[in-house]
Amino acid sequence: MDKEMLERFRQQLIAKQQEILEEVDRTLDDMTDQTDNIPDPNDRATVESGRSFELRIRDRERKLLSKIEEALHRIEDEEFGICDGCGEDIGLKRLEARPVTTYCIDCKTLQENKEKSVGA
């Protein structure tokens, strides 16, 4: 993969990272600003359900942040776009769809099939 393409992926990953961090800040601000005393149990349950949902989203994004960091390190180490399973190049379309991936589509499919057969 050429330097220009790697830089494009690096910028894309950094942009996503900043977007997630901004959402985290916004969520923190919203949750610390919400000091409302909601007397109605149904309203309070609705608010708590919304907070719980928001926290689940943030947890998923926290995991994605870790994957973004790993992908940025792979770019620096010139290992980005190389499959951890077979050592071949990961397809460009797959990287464009999911730049944090570490497996080519064949190895990922094989991995998922193994997981399904173990779980069955």
N, C-alpha and C positions, 0 to 999 in steps of 0.2 A: 504494500500500500504506500502510495506516495505521501510526501510531507504535507501537501495541500489538503489531501483527504483526511489525514490524521488531525490536522489543525481544525478542520471543519467539525470532526467528531468531538474534539476537545472543547471547542466553543459551544457545541450543542450540549455537552455534558455539564459544563460550567453554568450555562443558562438554566438548565433544569435544576441544578443544585441551588442556585440563587432563588429560583421560583419557590422551591420547597422551603428554604429557610425563611423567606418572606411570609409564607403561609403559616409557618410555625410561630413567628413573631405576632402575626395577626391573631392567631388562635389564643396565644398567651395573653395578649392584650384584652381580647374579648372575654376570656374566662376570668381574668383578674378584675375587670370592670364590672362584671355581673355580680353585684352584691345585693341583688333584689331578694327580698323576703317574699316568697310566693306562698300565700296562705292556702290556696286551693290545691289539694293533693293531685288532682288530675293535671293541672297546669304545671305543677312542680315535676311530676313524672315526665311530662312532655319535654320540659327543659333538660332534665337529667338524661333522658333518652338521646336528645340532640347532642349533649356534651359527650356522652359515651360514644356515639357514632363518630363525632369529630376526633376524639382521642384514638379510636381505631384507625381512622384514616391517617392520622399523624404517625402512628406506630408503623404502618405500612410504608409511609414516606421515610421514616427513620431507617428502615431496612434498605430502601432504595438509595438513600444517601450513602450508605456503606458501600453498596454496589457501584455507585458513581465514583466514589473515592478509589475503589479498586480499579475501575476502568481507566481513570486518569493516571494511576500508577503504571498500568499496563502500557499506556501510550508513552509515558516517560521512559519505560524500560524497553520500548520497541517490541512489546509482546502483544499489543492490541490487535484483535482480529484473527488470532491464532487459536484454534480449538484446543481446549484442555483435554479432550477425549482422544482425538486422533492426530493432533498436531498439524492438521491441514488448515488452510485459510477458511475463515468463516465467510459465507456469502455476503456480498455488499448489501443486498436487499434485506437480509436478516439483521445486519448491523444497523442499517438505517431504521428498521422497525424497532429494534431493541439494542441500543449501543452498549448496554451493560452486560450483554450475553457473553458467556465464556465457552459455549458449545455451538458447533455447527448444527444445522437442522437434523442431520442424520444421527449424530451422537445424542442430541437432546431427545429425539423421538425414541431411540433405543433406551435411554435412561428412563423416560416416562413409562415405556412399556414394561421395563423391569420393575419399576415401582408399583405399577398396577398389578402385575402378576404376584408380587410379594404380598400386597394388600388383599388379594382375593382369597 
